[in-house]
Structures are given as C-alpha cells and as structure tokens.
C-alpha cells in the first residue's frame, strides 16, 4: 500500500536547523524521515494527553459514577443468574 505524501515548508531558527542537520548525520536519516518521526511522536503524545483529559473529565464527575454504579447494581442479578457461584 502506497502512502500519499505532501510537501510542506517549515521555517526554523538557525540553531534548531543545525541540530536537525546534526541528527540527520548521526542517525543516518533523511531530513523528511526525521521530521516524520518527530510529528508522529508529537501526535501520539497529543492523542494520549487528550484521552487522559477526557478520562479525568468523565470519571471525576460524581454523577457519572453514581449512574454507573446504579447500572451495575441493576445488572448484578442477571450476572448472578448467568454465572452462578460468582
């Protein structure tokens, strides 16, 4: 499967570009691969952080926990019928 790519132009401070060039040589990677890895890492971190924030928002809400507990209590008799001895 071929991945479609697009060209982008990025402006960086000279010192940052020097560091990128240093790592290109050190890691034997083309500049585009270096930037691709950096963007993939940044996107993964952002996604994880957004999921963590949503988790905290939902589970810190006491009303949500009460609703979940009520639902579990409603389902418990069915669970005990389905899996006797639990």
Secondary structure, DSSP 4 states (H G I P E B T S, - for coil): -PPP---------HHHHHHHHHHHHHHT--HHHHHHHHHHHHHHHHHHHHHHHHHHHHHT-HHHHHHHHHHHHHHHHHHHHHSTT-
